[in-house]
């Protein structure tokens, strides 16, 4: 599913953060905490916030209260 492009984002169950699959921060997370999403909207609806490393623009919007569920 990842190679076909259907899954575009990865998240950390413990920290409730989502980001791009190629993010250096995400690549360091433990495999038991990984979860995958088809879209950023799906991740936000699940209660995850954007990664401050690979999704810097979205993270700043979230931090300032402009992104909501």
C-alpha positions as CSV (number, residue, x, y, z in Angstrom):
1,X,0.0,0.0,0.0
2,X,2.9,2.4,0.7
3,X,4.6,1.8,-2.6
4,X,1.3,2.2,-4.5
5,X,0.9,5.7,-3.1
6,X,-2.3,5.0,-1.2
7,X,-0.6,5.7,2.1
8,X,1.0,9.1,2.2
9,X,1.5,9.8,5.9
10,X,2.9,8.0,9.0
11,X,2.1,8.7,12.6
12,X,3.3,8.0,16.1
13,X,0.5,6.5,18.3
14,X,2.2,7.4,21.5
15,X,3.0,11.1,20.6
16,X,-0.1,11.7,18.4
17,X,2.1,13.2,15.6
18,X,1.8,12.6,11.9
19,X,4.2,13.4,9.1
20,X,5.6,12.5,5.7
21,X,6.8,8.9,5.2
22,X,10.3,10.2,4.3
23,X,10.7,12.4,7.4
24,X,13.9,11.9,9.3
25,X,12.1,12.2,12.6
26,X,9.5,9.6,11.6
27,X,12.1,7.2,10.4
28,X,13.6,7.1,14.0
29,X,10.3,6.1,15.7
30,X,9.9,2.7,17.1
31,X,7.9,0.3,14.8
32,X,5.4,-0.6,17.5
33,X,4.2,3.1,17.7
34,X,3.7,3.5,13.9
35,X,0.4,4.1,12.3
36,X,-0.4,5.1,8.7
37,X,-2.9,7.5,7.1
38,X,-4.1,8.1,3.5
39,X,-4.4,11.8,4.1
40,X,-3.5,14.6,6.4
41,X,-7.2,15.2,7.0
42,X,-7.6,11.6,8.1
43,X,-4.7,12.0,10.6
44,X,-6.1,15.3,12.0
45,X,-9.6,13.7,12.4
46,X,-7.9,10.9,14.4
47,X,-6.4,13.5,16.8
48,X,-2.9,13.7,15.4
49,X,-0.9,17.0,15.0
50,X,1.5,17.8,12.2
51,X,5.2,17.1,12.5
52,X,7.3,20.2,13.2
53,X,10.1,18.8,11.1
54,X,8.6,17.8,7.7
55,X,5.3,19.7,7.9
56,X,6.7,22.9,9.3
57,X,4.0,25.2,7.7
58,X,1.1,23.0,8.9
59,X,2.8,22.7,12.3
60,X,2.9,26.5,12.7
61,X,-0.7,26.8,11.7
62,X,-1.7,24.0,14.2
63,X,0.4,25.7,17.0
64,X,-1.3,29.0,16.4
65,X,-4.8,27.4,16.5
66,X,-5.6,27.6,12.7
67,X,-5.8,23.8,12.1
68,X,-8.7,22.0,13.9
69,X,-10.2,18.6,13.7
